Amino acid sequence: MTTRKNFLFIIFIFFILCLFVIYVSYSYILKKQDELFYNLYLNTNDKIIDTTKNSIDDKKHTTLAIALSLSKNENLYKYLENEEYEKLDFNKIIDELKQYSKYKNVWIQVVNKNAIPVYKSWTKEKVDISFRKDLQSTLSNPKVSTSISMGIYNLSLKARTPIYGYKNEFFGVLEVISHLNSVIEDLKKDKIESIVLVNKDVNKALKSPISNIFINDYYVPHENANSYFVEYLKNNDVDKYFNMKDFIVENGYLITNYNLFNEKNEKVASIINFYDLKNIDDSHISSIKTQNILMIMIVLIVLFFILILYLYTKYTNKIKSQEQKNRLILDSQSSIVIITNGENIIESNKKLIEFFNDCKNLEDFKTKYKCICKKFVNIEHENYLIDTKYNGRNWAEHALYNQNTDFKVAIYDANQNLKHFSLKVSQLKDDNLIIATFTDISQEILEAEKEKNQQRAIFQQAKLNAISNTLNNIAHQWRQPLSVISTLTSGMKLKKDLNILSDNEFKKSCDKIIFNTTKLSNTIENFTNFFTKDDINKVSVVEAINQIIEFLDSIFERNQIVCHFKHTNDVLLDCDSNSFSEVILNIFDNSISALIENKNINERYIIITLEGKTLSIIDSGNGVDETLISKVCEPYFTTKHQAFGIGLGLYVVEDFFIKTLNKKIELKNEDFVYEDKKLRGLRFTIEFD
């Protein structure tokens, strides 16, 4: 059954692998195909741009050549010099260009040096040319130039050349003007359909448009514009095509954009080129796709043969591999691993023999000890297992039955060193055997014991420090009553010797002595009650704090400290009442030390509030340096201006509330107002949730 499941699992994995290979390969093919198409379109786009540029450059050069040729006519110099403008006539040349060249729309203009148009081939009207910045520039700085600009009638390509006489006198400028129709016809020969769009801002100069074709606010300056593509641009957001920076592939066309600029490098128009994708040879991409598909089939066939080979190898080596596998798993573990029924060891890893180095091999170990449980040492702890019966179960069965328990065992090694092990067990269901793993935790036990001893020493030292502080407090409380008793008895003795002690005065002195002895007795009673409470009981937070305030009353009075306790409820805690009183007393001691350092005796306050489950204690001792506040609860850390004693008081406080009671505490500096006084101090907050 297991072999069949394994076989089906391998077939399933093979199927998943094949699907993965197909998915990854097909994704790669699609990605590669997209890259190839992109590069193909990019190259085609570059060619279209180059073709467009070459066609425009060719038209510029030809127009300029015409202008240069006409400007060298000797009659032209004479007519301009003698102001015989009526003799200027270039119509014959224009007709010949129409008849014998592809330039069907060519106009010629002559402007004298005074910026007055003296000849226009297309009209007799006097037209203002002040708006022609390119022409004005040539007149002011005579030199050969070309430009593309918007005129009154149309967008045109212009070539200008200065006219000079025999003595190099400047007479004016000859300008040849042509449209972009021939450029559009040239592009059509290369199967490129083009629409020229004039910039909206440039259209303002247009007065009498020749073509009368507009796409929204864009003027189309050529009459032979393909009506299909004119409508296409109208229906598909013409702004997108006018402003596009890259090519677009849509609706079976590669669409490109070639921008036309004037002499100031301002965009005046765009030539939108449409190129049918059918004209692009993409046969090599289909060939590459076919090759990749064949490659996938070859990979799948190879994978299939690998599967057959694997299954054959797995079948022939089944018995041997199982034994090697078990041995490899056992010996690869860093812990001692044994397979047992709880009474005898069936198998183990080499770590067992390395630990019991008095045995040469497992058989030798079995002969000497039979079971590892024979070496278990009785530590007399409920979590440490020994070789005995647990409700009828042996040690291994007991550990298996109680797997949530953290069982341990102790074993002496060959050198009689006691080692501690953590025990984890699991069951081999097919053979009903138990796998037991022994992980060496001796170092952890030693570290834990060391830390425990250190904690014990710290708390003992803190305890001694608390007792010392308490004795100092008692001494302070006894000093005044003893002084009063001593003074009274001395006075009574002196007056008796002088025989001037009256009965009334004697009685008053005795009453005062009795009052002060009672006060001393109450101090002893308070001290006894404060440190001889039950170990674990329900501790009233309100009662405990009131007792501490009463205990410290004489210290507050002597140091002029105002202690105010406000509470809206009480909180009962399950803890050692003596320990609770000690840690609260530590907080008070730190506040008292801080307040004594405060020179202003009129601003010495300790404010305690208990609201809900939150206890807050704040003093007006100006707080702790912000850079040190995170360290004040570390053991042995102290700071002179806050007088944290030997540095254990607040460490004990934090340890008690966080580790013992699992409560939240927080220390922070805080500004507060009490009795209309602006104060600052350290707030100690304890959350009893």
C-alpha positions as CSV (number, residue, x, y, z in Angstrom):
1,M,0.0,0.0,0.0
2,T,2.8,2.4,0.9
3,T,4.7,1.6,-2.3
4,R,1.6,2.3,-4.3
5,K,1.1,5.6,-2.6
6,N,4.7,6.5,-3.2
7,F,4.3,5.6,-6.9
8,L,1.1,7.7,-7.3
9,F,2.8,10.5,-5.5
10,I,5.8,10.4,-7.8
11,I,3.5,10.4,-10.9
12,F,1.6,13.3,-9.4
13,I,4.9,15.2,-8.8
14,F,6.0,14.4,-12.4
15,F,2.6,15.7,-13.7
16,I,3.0,18.9,-11.7
17,L,6.6,19.2,-12.9
18,C,5.5,18.9,-16.5
19,L,2.8,21.5,-16.0
20,F,5.4,23.7,-14.4
21,V,7.8,23.2,-17.3
22,I,5.1,23.9,-19.9
23,Y,3.9,27.0,-18.0
24,V,7.4,28.5,-17.5
25,S,8.4,27.6,-21.1
26,Y,5.2,29.0,-22.6
27,S,5.5,32.2,-20.5
28,Y,9.1,32.5,-21.7
29,I,8.0,32.0,-25.3
30,L,5.3,34.7,-25.0
31,K,7.7,37.1,-23.3
32,K,10.4,36.4,-26.0
33,Q,7.8,36.8,-28.7
34,D,6.7,40.1,-27.2
35,E,10.3,41.2,-27.1
36,L,10.9,40.2,-30.7
37,F,7.8,42.0,-31.9
38,Y,8.7,45.1,-29.9
39,N,12.2,45.1,-31.4
40,L,10.7,44.5,-34.8
41,Y,8.3,47.4,-34.4
42,L,11.0,49.6,-32.9
43,N,13.2,49.0,-36.0
44,T,10.3,49.6,-38.3
45,N,9.5,52.8,-36.4
46,D,13.1,53.9,-36.8
47,K,13.0,53.2,-40.5
48,I,9.7,55.2,-40.9
49,I,11.2,58.1,-38.9
50,D,14.3,58.0,-41.1
51,T,12.2,57.8,-44.3
52,T,10.1,60.7,-43.2
53,K,13.1,62.8,-42.2
54,N,14.9,62.0,-45.5
55,S,11.9,63.0,-47.5
56,I,11.6,66.3,-45.6
57,D,15.3,66.9,-45.9
58,D,15.2,66.1,-49.6
59,K,12.4,68.6,-50.1
60,K,14.3,71.2,-48.0
61,H,17.4,70.7,-50.1
62,T,15.5,70.9,-53.4
63,T,13.6,74.0,-52.4
64,L,16.9,75.6,-51.3
65,A,18.6,74.6,-54.5
66,I,15.8,76.3,-56.5
67,A,16.1,79.4,-54.3
68,L,19.9,79.5,-54.8
69,S,19.6,79.1,-58.6
70,L,17.0,81.8,-59.0
71,S,18.8,84.3,-56.8
72,K,21.8,84.2,-59.1
73,N,19.8,85.6,-62.1
74,E,21.5,88.8,-63.3
75,N,18.2,90.4,-64.3
76,L,17.1,90.0,-60.7
77,Y,19.9,92.3,-59.5
78,K,19.0,94.9,-62.2
79,Y,15.3,94.9,-61.5
80,L,15.8,95.3,-57.8
81,E,18.6,97.9,-58.2
82,N,16.4,99.9,-60.6
83,E,13.2,99.1,-58.7
84,E,11.7,97.7,-61.9
85,Y,9.6,95.2,-59.8
86,E,6.9,94.8,-62.5
87,K,9.4,93.0,-64.7
88,L,9.8,90.2,-62.1
89,D,8.2,87.0,-63.4
90,F,8.8,83.4,-62.3
91,N,5.6,81.9,-63.5
92,K,7.3,80.0,-66.4
93,I,9.7,78.4,-64.0
94,I,6.9,77.4,-61.6
95,D,4.9,75.9,-64.6
96,E,8.0,73.9,-65.7
97,L,8.4,72.6,-62.1
98,K,4.8,71.4,-62.1
99,Q,5.2,69.8,-65.5
100,Y,8.6,68.1,-65.2
101,S,9.0,67.5,-61.4
102,K,7.0,66.1,-58.5
103,Y,6.8,69.6,-57.0
104,K,3.3,70.7,-58.0
105,N,2.9,73.5,-55.5
106,V,5.8,75.9,-55.5
107,W,5.6,79.7,-54.8
108,I,8.2,82.4,-55.1
109,Q,8.4,85.6,-53.2
110,V,10.9,88.5,-53.5
111,V,11.3,91.0,-50.7
112,N,13.5,94.1,-51.0
113,K,16.0,95.1,-48.3
114,N,13.4,97.5,-46.8
115,A,11.2,94.4,-45.9
116,I,8.7,95.2,-48.7
117,P,7.4,92.3,-50.7
118,V,7.9,93.4,-54.3
119,Y,6.9,90.1,-56.0
120,K,4.5,87.3,-55.1
121,S,3.9,84.5,-57.6
122,W,0.5,83.7,-56.2
123,T,-1.1,87.1,-55.8
124,K,-0.9,90.8,-56.7
125,E,-2.1,91.9,-53.3
126,K,0.1,93.8,-50.9
127,V,0.4,91.6,-47.9
128,D,1.9,92.5,-44.5
129,I,4.8,90.2,-43.7
130,S,5.6,91.6,-40.2
131,F,4.4,88.4,-38.6
132,R,7.1,86.5,-40.5
133,K,9.9,86.3,-37.9
134,D,12.0,83.9,-40.1
135,L,11.9,86.3,-43.0
136,Q,12.7,89.3,-40.8
137,S,15.6,87.4,-39.4
138,T,17.1,86.8,-42.9
139,L,16.7,90.5,-43.8
140,S,18.5,91.6,-40.7
141,N,21.2,88.9,-40.9
142,P,21.4,88.0,-44.6
143,K,22.3,84.3,-45.0
144,V,20.9,81.2,-46.6
145,S,18.2,79.4,-44.4
146,T,15.3,77.1,-44.4
147,S,12.3,76.8,-42.1
148,I,8.9,75.3,-41.6
149,S,6.2,77.7,-40.4
150,M,2.5,78.5,-40.6
151,G,1.4,81.2,-42.9
152,I,-1.9,82.8,-43.8
153,Y,-2.8,80.0,-46.2
154,N,-1.0,76.9,-45.1
155,L,1.9,75.2,-43.3
156,S,4.8,75.4,-45.7
157,L,8.5,74.7,-46.1
158,K,10.5,77.8,-47.0
159,A,14.0,78.3,-48.4
160,R,15.5,81.8,-48.3
161,T,18.6,83.2,-50.0
162,P,19.9,86.8,-49.9
163,I,20.2,88.7,-53.2
164,Y,23.5,90.5,-53.8
165,G,24.6,92.7,-56.8
166,Y,28.0,92.8,-58.6
167,K,29.6,94.9,-56.0
168,N,28.2,92.7,-53.3
169,E,25.4,95.2,-52.5
170,F,22.5,93.6,-50.6
171,F,19.2,94.1,-52.4
172,G,16.8,91.8,-50.6
173,V,15.7,88.2,-50.2
174,L,14.3,85.6,-52.6
175,E,12.1,83.0,-50.9
176,V,10.8,79.7,-52.4
177,I,7.8,78.3,-50.7
178,S,6.5,74.7,-51.0
179,H,3.9,72.5,-49.2
180,L,4.3,69.0,-47.7
181,N,2.1,67.3,-50.4
182,S,5.1,65.8,-52.2
183,V,6.5,64.5,-48.9
184,I,3.1,62.7,-48.2
185,E,3.2,61.2,-51.8
186,D,6.8,60.0,-51.2
187,L,5.8,58.3,-48.0
188,K,2.9,56.6,-49.8
189,K,5.3,55.0,-52.2
190,D,6.9,53.3,-49.1
191,K,3.4,52.1,-48.1
192,I,3.2,54.8,-45.3
193,E,0.0,56.7,-44.9
194,S,0.6,60.1,-43.3
195,I,-1.5,62.8,-41.7
196,V,0.1,66.2,-40.9
197,L,-1.4,67.9,-37.8
198,V,-0.6,71.5,-37.2
199,N,-0.1,72.6,-33.6
200,K,-3.2,74.3,-32.1
201,D,-1.2,77.4,-31.1
202,V,0.3,77.8,-34.6
203,N,-3.2,77.7,-36.2
204,K,-3.8,81.3,-35.0
205,A,-1.9,82.7,-38.0
206,L,-4.1,80.8,-40.4
207,K,-6.5,83.1,-42.3
208,S,-7.5,81.3,-45.6
209,P,-6.8,77.6,-45.2
210,I,-6.2,75.8,-48.4
211,S,-7.3,72.3,-47.4
212,N,-10.2,73.2,-45.0
213,I,-9.5,69.9,-43.2
214,F,-9.6,70.1,-39.4
215,I,-9.4,67.3,-36.7
216,N,-10.8,68.9,-33.6
217,D,-8.5,72.0,-33.3
218,Y,-5.7,70.5,-35.4
219,Y,-5.4,71.8,-39.0
220,V,-4.4,69.2,-41.7
221,P,-2.4,71.3,-44.3
222,H,-2.4,68.8,-47.2
223,E,-5.4,68.3,-49.5
224,N,-4.5,64.7,-50.4
225,A,-5.0,63.5,-46.8
226,N,-6.4,60.0,-46.6
227,S,-10.0,60.4,-45.4
228,Y,-10.0,57.0,-43.5
229,F,-7.1,58.1,-41.3
230,V,-8.5,61.5,-40.8
231,E,-11.7,59.9,-39.4
232,Y,-9.6,57.5,-37.4
233,L,-7.8,60.3,-35.6
234,K,-11.1,62.1,-35.0
235,N,-12.6,59.0,-33.3
236,N,-9.6,58.0,-31.3
237,D,-8.4,60.9,-29.2
238,V,-6.2,62.9,-31.7
239,D,-4.2,64.5,-28.7
240,K,-2.8,61.1,-27.8
241,Y,-1.2,60.7,-31.3
242,F,-0.1,64.3,-31.6
243,N,1.8,64.1,-28.2
244,M,3.0,60.5,-28.3
245,K,6.7,60.0,-27.7
246,D,6.9,56.4,-28.8
247,F,5.1,54.3,-31.4
248,I,1.7,52.7,-30.9
249,V,0.5,49.4,-32.3
250,E,-3.3,49.2,-32.6
251,N,-6.0,48.1,-35.0
252,G,-3.5,46.4,-37.3
253,Y,-1.3,49.5,-37.7
254,L,2.1,50.7,-36.5
255,I,1.5,54.4,-35.7
256,T,4.5,56.7,-35.4
257,N,5.0,60.4,-34.8
258,Y,7.5,62.7,-36.5
259,N,7.6,66.3,-35.1
260,L,8.3,69.4,-37.2
261,F,10.0,72.4,-35.5
262,N,10.4,76.0,-36.6
263,E,13.7,78.0,-36.5
264,K,13.2,78.6,-32.8
265,N,12.9,74.8,-32.2
266,E,9.2,75.2,-31.3
267,K,7.0,72.4,-32.4
268,V,4.7,73.5,-35.2
269,A,3.3,70.2,-36.5
270,S,3.5,66.4,-36.3
271,I,3.4,63.9,-39.1
272,I,1.4,60.9,-37.9
273,N,2.4,57.9,-39.9
274,F,0.3,54.7,-40.3
275,Y,2.1,51.6,-41.4
276,D,0.1,48.4,-42.0
277,L,1.4,45.5,-39.9
278,K,0.8,43.2,-42.9
279,N,3.8,44.9,-44.6
280,I,6.1,43.9,-41.7
281,D,7.8,40.5,-42.2
282,D,7.5,38.6,-38.9
283,S,8.0,35.1,-40.3
284,H,11.2,34.7,-38.3
285,I,9.3,35.2,-35.1
286,S,6.9,32.4,-35.9
287,S,9.9,30.2,-36.7
288,I,11.5,30.9,-33.3
289,K,8.2,30.1,-31.6
290,T,8.0,26.8,-33.4
291,Q,11.6,26.0,-32.4
292,N,10.8,26.8,-28.7
293,I,7.7,24.6,-28.8
294,L,9.8,21.7,-30.2
295,M,12.3,22.3,-27.4
296,I,9.6,22.0,-24.8
297,M,8.5,18.7,-26.2
298,I,12.1,17.4,-26.1
299,V,12.4,18.5,-22.5
300,L,9.2,16.7,-21.6
301,I,10.4,13.5,-23.3
302,V,13.7,13.7,-21.4
303,L,11.8,14.2,-18.1
304,F,9.6,11.2,-18.9
305,F,12.7,9.0,-19.5
306,I,14.2,10.3,-16.3
307,L,11.0,9.3,-14.5
308,I,11.2,5.8,-15.9
309,L,14.8,5.5,-14.9
310,Y,14.1,6.8,-11.4
311,L,11.3,4.4,-10.8
312,Y,13.4,1.5,-12.1
313,T,16.3,2.4,-9.8
314,K,13.9,2.9,-6.9
315,Y,12.4,-0.5,-7.4
316,T,15.8,-2.4,-7.7
317,N,17.3,-0.6,-4.6
318,K,14.3,-0.6,-2.3
319,I,15.5,-2.9,0.4
320,K,19.1,-1.6,0.5
321,S,18.1,2.0,0.4
322,Q,15.7,1.6,3.3
323,E,18.4,0.2,5.6
324,Q,20.9,2.9,4.5
325,K,18.3,5.6,4.9
326,N,17.5,4.5,8.5
327,R,21.2,4.5,9.4
328,L,21.8,7.9,7.7
329,I,18.9,9.5,9.6
330,L,20.1,8.1,12.9
331,D,23.8,9.0,12.5
332,S,23.1,12.5,11.1
333,Q,21.6,13.5,14.5
334,S,23.7,15.5,16.9
335,S,21.7,14.0,19.8
336,I,21.5,10.4,21.1
337,V,18.7,8.6,19.2
338,I,17.5,5.1,20.0
339,I,14.8,2.9,18.7
340,T,13.3,0.8,21.6
341,N,10.3,-0.9,23.0
342,G,11.1,0.5,26.4
343,E,12.7,-2.8,27.6
344,N,15.3,-3.4,24.9
345,I,17.3,-1.2,22.4
346,I,16.5,-2.2,18.9
347,E,18.7,0.3,17.1
348,S,20.7,3.5,17.9
349,N,22.9,6.1,16.2
350,K,26.7,6.3,16.8
351,K,26.2,9.1,19.4
352,L,25.2,6.4,21.9
353,I,28.5,4.5,21.6
354,E,30.4,7.8,21.6
355,F,28.8,8.7,25.0
356,F,29.2,5.2,26.5
357,N,32.8,4.9,25.2
358,D,33.3,1.8,27.3
359,C,31.3,-0.1,24.6
360,K,32.8,-0.9,21.2
361,N,29.4,-1.1,19.4
362,L,25.7,-1.5,19.9
363,E,25.8,-5.2,20.4
364,D,28.4,-4.7,23.2
365,F,26.1,-2.0,24.8
366,K,23.2,-4.4,24.6
367,T,25.2,-7.1,26.3
368,K,26.3,-4.8,29.1
369,Y,23.2,-2.7,29.8
370,K,20.3,-4.2,27.7
371,C,18.5,-0.9,27.9
372,I,19.6,2.7,28.3
373,C,17.2,3.1,31.2
374,K,19.5,1.0,33.3
375,K,21.8,4.1,33.4
376,F,19.2,6.6,34.5
377,V,20.1,8.4,37.7
378,N,17.4,9.2,40.2
379,I,17.4,13.0,40.7
380,E,14.1,12.8,42.7
381,H,12.3,15.2,40.4
382,E,8.9,14.4,38.9
383,N,10.1,15.4,35.4
384,Y,13.2,13.1,35.6
385,L,12.5,9.6,34.4
386,I,14.0,6.5,36.0
387,D,13.9,2.7,35.3
388,T,10.6,1.9,36.9
389,K,6.9,1.4,36.1
390,Y,4.6,4.3,35.7
391,N,1.0,3.0,36.1
392,G,2.0,-0.2,34.3
393,R,4.0,1.5,31.6
394,N,7.7,1.6,31.1
395,W,9.6,4.9,30.9
396,A,9.4,5.1,27.1
397,E,5.6,4.4,27.0
398,H,5.1,6.8,29.9
399,A,6.9,9.6,27.9
400,L,4.9,8.7,24.8
401,Y,1.6,8.8,26.6
402,N,2.5,12.3,28.2
403,Q,4.2,14.0,25.2
404,N,3.2,17.5,26.5
405,T,5.4,17.0,29.6
406,D,9.0,18.2,29.4
407,F,10.7,15.0,30.5
408,K,14.4,14.8,31.3
409,V,16.9,12.1,32.3
410,A,20.2,12.1,34.1
411,I,23.1,9.8,33.1
412,Y,26.7,9.4,34.2
413,D,29.1,9.2,31.3
414,A,32.2,7.0,31.3
415,N,34.2,9.6,33.3
416,Q,31.4,9.7,36.0
417,N,30.3,13.2,35.0
418,L,26.6,13.6,35.5
419,K,24.9,14.7,32.2
420,H,21.4,16.0,31.8
421,F,19.3,15.2,28.7
422,S,15.9,16.5,27.4
423,L,13.8,13.5,26.2
424,K,11.5,13.6,23.1
425,V,9.7,10.5,21.9
426,S,7.6,9.5,18.8
427,Q,6.2,6.2,17.6
428,L,6.9,4.0,14.6
429,K,3.4,2.9,13.9
430,D,4.3,0.2,11.5
431,D,6.6,-1.6,13.9
432,N,5.0,-0.3,17.2
433,L,8.4,0.9,18.3
434,I,9.4,4.1,20.0
435,I,12.0,6.6,18.8
436,A,13.6,8.3,21.8
437,T,15.9,11.4,21.3
438,F,18.2,12.4,24.1
439,T,19.4,16.0,23.7
440,D,22.3,17.1,26.0
441,I,21.1,20.1,28.1
442,S,23.8,19.8,30.8
443,Q,25.2,23.3,29.9
444,E,21.8,24.8,30.0
445,I,21.1,23.2,33.5
446,L,24.5,24.6,34.8
447,E,23.7,28.1,33.3
448,A,20.2,28.0,34.8
449,E,21.6,27.0,38.2
450,K,24.3,29.7,38.0
451,E,21.7,32.3,37.1
452,K,19.4,31.1,40.0
453,N,22.3,31.4,42.4
454,Q,23.1,34.9,41.1
455,Q,19.4,35.9,41.4
456,R,19.4,34.5,45.0
457,A,22.5,36.6,45.9
458,I,21.0,39.7,44.3
459,F,17.8,39.3,46.2
460,Q,19.6,38.6,49.4
461,Q,21.7,41.7,49.0
462,A,18.5,43.7,48.2
463,K,16.9,42.2,51.3
464,L,19.8,43.2,53.5
465,N,19.7,46.7,52.0
466,A,16.0,47.0,52.7
467,I,16.6,45.8,56.4
468,S,19.3,48.4,56.7
469,N,17.0,51.1,55.4
470,T,14.3,50.0,57.8
471,L,16.6,50.0,60.8
472,N,17.7,53.5,59.8
473,N,14.0,54.5,59.7
474,I,13.4,53.0,63.1
475,A,16.4,54.8,64.5
476,H,15.1,58.0,63.2
477,Q,11.7,57.4,64.7
478,W,13.2,56.4,68.1
479,R,15.7,59.3,68.3
480,Q,13.1,62.0,69.2
481,P,11.1,60.0,71.9
482,L,14.3,58.9,73.5
483,S,15.6,62.4,73.6
484,V,12.4,63.6,75.2
485,I,12.5,60.9,77.9
486,S,16.1,61.6,78.6
487,T,15.4,65.3,79.0
488,L,12.4,64.8,81.3
489,T,14.1,62.3,83.6
490,S,17.2,64.5,83.9
491,G,15.0,67.5,84.7
492,M,13.1,65.5,87.3
493,K,16.3,64.3,89.0
494,L,17.8,67.7,89.1
495,K,14.6,69.3,90.6
496,K,14.3,66.4,93.1
497,D,17.9,67.0,94.3
498,L,17.0,70.7,94.7
499,N,13.8,69.8,96.3
500,I,11.8,71.9,93.9
501,L,9.9,69.1,92.1
502,S,6.2,69.6,92.6
503,D,3.6,66.8,92.4
504,N,1.9,68.4,89.5
505,E,5.1,68.8,87.5
506,F,6.1,65.2,88.4
507,K,2.8,63.9,87.2
508,K,3.0,65.8,83.8
509,S,6.6,64.6,83.3
510,C,5.5,61.0,83.9
511,D,2.6,61.3,81.5
512,K,5.0,62.6,78.8
513,I,7.4,59.7,79.5
514,I,4.5,57.2,79.3
515,F,3.4,58.8,76.0
516,N,6.9,58.6,74.4
517,T,7.5,55.0,75.6
518,T,4.1,54.1,74.1
519,K,5.3,55.7,70.8
520,L,8.5,53.6,71.0
521,S,6.4,50.5,71.6
522,N,4.1,51.4,68.6
523,T,7.2,51.8,66.4
524,I,8.3,48.2,67.3
525,E,4.8,47.0,66.7
526,N,4.7,48.6,63.3
527,F,8.1,47.1,62.4
528,T,6.9,43.7,63.6
529,N,3.6,43.9,61.6
530,F,5.4,45.2,58.5
531,F,7.9,42.3,58.2
532,T,6.0,39.4,59.8
533,K,3.1,38.9,57.4
534,D,1.8,35.7,55.8
535,D,3.8,34.3,52.9
536,I,1.0,34.1,50.3
537,N,-2.4,35.7,50.7
538,K,-4.8,38.2,49.3
539,V,-2.8,41.5,49.6
540,S,-4.8,44.7,49.7
541,V,-2.9,47.3,47.7
542,V,-4.6,50.2,49.6
543,E,-3.9,48.7,53.0
544,A,-0.3,47.9,52.2
545,I,0.4,51.5,50.9
546,N,-1.3,53.1,53.9
547,Q,0.9,51.0,56.2
548,I,4.0,52.0,54.3
549,I,3.0,55.7,54.5
550,E,2.4,55.3,58.3
551,F,5.7,53.6,58.6
552,L,7.6,56.4,56.9
553,D,5.5,59.2,58.5
554,S,8.4,60.5,60.7
555,I,10.8,60.6,57.7
556,F,8.2,62.5,55.7
557,E,7.8,65.0,58.6
558,R,11.5,65.4,59.2
559,N,12.2,66.1,55.5
560,Q,9.1,68.2,55.0
561,I,7.8,65.8,52.3
562,V,4.1,65.8,51.5
563,C,2.7,62.3,50.7
564,H,-0.8,62.2,49.2
565,F,-2.6,58.9,48.5
566,K,-5.8,59.0,46.4
567,H,-7.7,55.9,45.4
568,T,-11.2,55.2,44.0
569,N,-11.1,51.4,44.6
570,D,-8.9,48.6,46.0
571,V,-7.0,45.8,44.2
572,L,-6.4,42.4,45.8
573,L,-3.3,40.5,44.7
574,D,-2.3,36.8,45.2
575,C,1.3,37.2,46.3
576,D,3.8,37.4,49.1
577,S,2.6,40.4,51.1
578,N,6.1,40.9,52.6
579,S,7.7,41.0,49.1
580,F,5.0,43.4,47.9
581,S,5.6,45.8,50.8
582,E,9.3,45.7,50.2
583,V,9.2,46.6,46.5
584,I,6.7,49.5,47.2
585,L,9.0,50.6,50.0
586,N,11.9,50.6,47.5
587,I,10.0,53.0,45.2
588,F,9.3,55.3,48.1
589,D,13.0,55.2,49.2
590,N,14.1,56.3,45.7
591,S,11.5,59.1,45.7
592,I,12.6,60.2,49.2
593,S,16.3,60.3,48.1
594,A,15.4,62.3,45.0
595,L,13.3,64.8,47.0
596,I,16.0,65.3,49.6
597,E,18.3,66.5,46.8
598,N,15.6,69.0,45.8
599,K,16.8,72.2,47.5
600,N,13.3,73.8,47.5
601,I,11.6,72.3,50.6
602,N,8.3,73.7,49.6
603,E,8.2,71.5,46.5
604,R,8.7,68.0,47.9
605,Y,5.7,65.8,47.0
606,I,5.0,62.1,46.5
607,I,1.6,61.6,44.8
608,I,0.1,58.1,44.8
609,T,-3.1,57.3,42.8
610,L,-4.9,54.0,42.4
611,E,-7.6,54.2,39.7
612,G,-9.1,51.0,38.4
613,K,-6.3,48.5,37.9
614,T,-3.5,51.2,37.6
615,L,-1.2,52.2,40.4
616,S,0.8,55.4,39.8
617,I,3.6,56.9,42.0
618,I,5.2,60.2,41.0
619,D,7.5,62.5,43.0
620,S,8.7,66.0,42.3
621,G,12.4,65.1,42.3
622,N,13.0,66.5,38.8
623,G,13.1,63.1,37.1
624,V,16.0,61.0,35.7
625,D,18.3,61.9,32.7
626,E,16.4,60.6,29.6
627,T,19.6,58.8,28.5
628,L,19.7,56.8,31.7
629,I,16.0,56.1,32.3
630,S,16.1,52.8,30.4
631,K,19.0,51.6,32.7
632,V,17.7,52.4,36.2
633,C,16.1,48.9,36.6
634,E,19.4,47.1,35.7
635,P,21.1,45.4,38.7
636,Y,23.8,47.5,40.3
637,F,23.1,50.5,38.2
638,T,22.9,53.7,40.3
639,T,23.0,57.4,39.6
640,K,24.3,60.0,42.1
641,H,21.6,62.6,41.6
642,Q,18.8,60.1,42.0
643,A,20.6,58.2,44.7
644,F,19.4,54.7,43.7
645,G,21.5,53.2,46.6
646,I,23.5,50.2,45.5
647,G,21.5,49.8,42.3
648,L,19.2,46.9,43.4
649,G,16.1,48.6,44.6
650,L,14.4,49.2,41.2
651,Y,15.8,46.0,39.8
652,V,14.0,44.0,42.5
653,V,10.8,46.1,41.8
654,E,10.9,45.2,38.1
655,D,11.8,41.6,38.7
656,F,8.9,41.2,41.2
657,F,6.2,42.8,39.1
658,I,7.2,41.5,35.7
659,K,8.6,38.0,36.4
660,T,6.7,37.1,39.6
661,L,3.3,38.7,39.1
662,N,3.5,39.0,35.3
663,K,2.3,42.6,35.4
664,K,3.3,45.6,33.3
665,I,5.4,48.5,34.6
666,E,6.6,51.7,33.1
667,L,9.0,54.5,34.2
668,K,8.9,57.9,32.5
669,N,9.7,61.5,33.3
670,E,6.6,63.7,33.4
671,D,5.5,67.3,34.1
672,F,2.5,67.7,36.4
673,V,0.7,70.3,38.5
674,Y,-0.1,70.0,42.2
675,E,-1.5,72.7,44.4
676,D,-1.0,75.2,41.5
677,K,2.7,74.4,41.3
678,K,4.3,73.2,38.1
679,L,6.4,70.2,39.0
680,R,8.5,67.5,37.2
681,G,9.4,64.0,38.4
682,L,9.7,60.3,37.7
683,R,6.3,58.5,37.3
684,F,6.2,54.8,38.2
685,T,3.1,53.1,36.7
686,I,2.0,49.5,37.5
687,E,-0.8,47.8,35.5
688,F,-2.6,45.1,37.6
689,D,-4.7,43.7,34.6
